[in-house]
Every structure is written in structure tokens, then in C-alpha cells.
């Protein structure tokens, strides 16, 4: 698995700026250590979804199946076309990227190395 910052450093910089602007420093702190578990891409919608996990956090799929309450979605859509999913414990668990073809191409290049 690769960190978000290692795979997409420029996206992380843009996210840090946008999140700081809306007062979400709690999410900014997680961006440096978060790991990409997997991603999906919907070609018709040109939308990518990154499944994320903190390096020390338990498996997010196991959390959902255990009946954990849903958290919130933080939108930086206007700035970047991105919605972030946060679980009920404040952990960043996913990222929807609209216009995600470029991001998926970068991820494929990074993981192919």
C-alpha cells in the first residue's frame, strides 16, 4: 500500500490548503499518513473513489460491517471537485474525486513503478 502523499503529492497540497481554508485542520493532519487501500473509477461519470485508511487504524470495511454509525462528508467540491468521507471517529476513510481520470492515471503510474 502507498500513502496518499506519496502517490499524489500535489493533490495533498491542494487539499491541505482547501481544508485549512474551511477550518478542517483535523482532516489536514491525517493527509500526511493516510494509506490508499484501493481505488475505483467510473468512466461514464469520470469519477474516482479512493478507499483510505490511517496507518494505525483498523480495517474500515470491518468497522462498517460492525454497525459503526456513519460520519460525515466534507466537501471541497467548489475548490477541487472532491468530497471526503469521515467516519464516526473522525478518521478519513474515503475520497470521491469528480473528474478523476487524471488522478487514476497518476495512481496507475505510481503503483506500476
Backbone torsions as a table, in degrees:
resi	resn	phi	psi	omega
1	UNK	NA	150.5	-177.6
2	UNK	-121.0	149.6	178.0
3	UNK	-74.9	154.2	176.5
4	UNK	-60.3	-43.4	-178.9
5	UNK	-65.0	-36.1	178.5
6	UNK	-69.7	-36.2	-177.7
7	UNK	-83.2	-39.1	-173.1
8	UNK	-134.8	65.2	-174.0
9	UNK	-61.1	-36.7	-178.8
10	UNK	-71.8	-35.3	175.5
11	UNK	-63.5	-42.1	179.4
12	UNK	-62.3	-42.3	177.9
13	UNK	-61.1	-44.1	178.4
14	UNK	-63.7	-41.6	178.6
15	UNK	-64.2	-43.4	179.4
16	UNK	-57.2	-44.0	180.0
17	UNK	-64.9	-47.9	-178.4
18	UNK	-64.5	-41.5	-179.2
19	UNK	-70.1	-38.5	176.8
20	UNK	-63.1	-37.3	-179.9
21	UNK	-62.4	-33.2	179.9
22	UNK	-99.3	12.4	174.7
23	UNK	77.8	28.7	-179.2
24	UNK	-110.9	55.8	176.7
25	UNK	-61.2	-27.1	178.2
26	UNK	-61.1	-33.8	179.0
27	UNK	-81.6	-35.9	178.8
28	UNK	-56.2	-43.6	-178.5
29	UNK	-59.3	-31.7	-178.0
30	UNK	-77.3	-23.6	-174.3
31	UNK	-61.6	-27.9	-176.1
32	UNK	-74.8	-25.1	-175.5
33	UNK	-114.7	-8.7	-174.8
34	UNK	-64.0	142.9	-177.7
35	UNK	-111.3	139.6	175.1
36	UNK	-84.7	115.5	177.0
37	UNK	-78.0	-46.1	178.7
38	UNK	-167.4	172.3	176.1
39	UNK	-145.3	158.1	175.3
40	UNK	-129.1	158.7	179.2
41	UNK	-139.7	128.4	176.3
42	UNK	-102.9	105.9	-175.6
43	UNK	-64.7	-36.6	-178.7
44	UNK	-65.2	-44.8	-179.7
45	UNK	-85.9	-8.6	-172.8
46	UNK	49.4	52.9	-176.7
47	UNK	-130.2	130.5	177.2
48	UNK	-109.0	149.4	174.4
49	UNK	-129.9	123.4	177.8
50	UNK	-102.2	126.5	175.4
51	UNK	-92.2	121.0	-170.8
52	UNK	-118.6	158.0	176.8
53	UNK	-153.0	137.5	173.4
54	UNK	-66.6	146.8	-176.1
55	UNK	-58.6	-29.5	-179.9
56	UNK	-102.5	3.4	-175.3
57	UNK	-88.7	153.8	175.4
58	UNK	-69.6	167.8	179.3
59	UNK	-58.4	124.2	-177.2
60	UNK	-67.0	-31.9	178.1
61	UNK	-64.2	-38.4	177.6
62	UNK	-65.3	-38.2	177.3
63	UNK	-61.0	-45.2	-178.1
64	UNK	-65.4	-39.4	-178.4
65	UNK	-72.3	-20.1	179.1
66	UNK	-83.0	4.2	175.5
67	UNK	84.5	25.2	176.6
68	UNK	-62.3	139.6	177.7
69	UNK	-66.8	147.5	177.4
70	UNK	-66.7	151.3	178.9
71	UNK	-95.8	-114.8	-177.8
72	UNK	-145.7	164.8	172.8
73	UNK	-113.1	125.3	177.4
74	UNK	-102.6	122.0	-176.4
75	UNK	-102.5	126.1	166.9
76	UNK	-120.0	40.0	-176.5
77	UNK	-63.4	-46.8	-176.9
78	UNK	-60.5	-38.0	-178.5
79	UNK	-81.7	-44.2	-170.2
80	UNK	-130.1	-8.2	-175.3
81	UNK	72.0	37.0	-175.9
82	UNK	-129.8	139.1	171.5
83	UNK	-119.7	132.6	-178.7
84	UNK	-108.9	132.4	176.3
85	UNK	-96.7	127.9	-179.5
86	UNK	-118.0	132.8	179.7
87	UNK	-79.7	179.8	-175.6
88	UNK	-67.4	-13.0	178.1
89	UNK	-102.0	10.0	176.6
90	UNK	83.4	11.7	-179.2
91	UNK	-91.3	138.0	175.4
92	UNK	-71.0	120.8	-175.9
93	UNK	-117.9	-17.6	-178.3
94	UNK	-163.9	162.0	-178.0
95	UNK	-144.5	121.0	174.0
96	UNK	-97.2	127.1	-178.6
97	UNK	-119.8	111.3	177.4
98	UNK	-81.8	137.3	-171.2
99	UNK	73.2	43.5	-168.8
100	UNK	-87.2	2.9	-176.5
101	UNK	-59.0	-42.8	179.9
102	UNK	-63.9	-41.4	-180.0
103	UNK	-64.2	-44.0	179.5
104	UNK	-63.0	-39.4	176.8
105	UNK	-61.0	-42.1	178.1
106	UNK	-65.2	-40.5	178.4
107	UNK	-64.2	-41.8	178.9
108	UNK	-63.3	-40.3	176.9
109	UNK	-63.9	-43.9	-177.0
110	UNK	-65.0	-43.6	-176.6
111	UNK	-79.2	-16.6	178.8
112	UNK	-79.3	-16.6	-177.1
113	UNK	-74.2	NA	NA
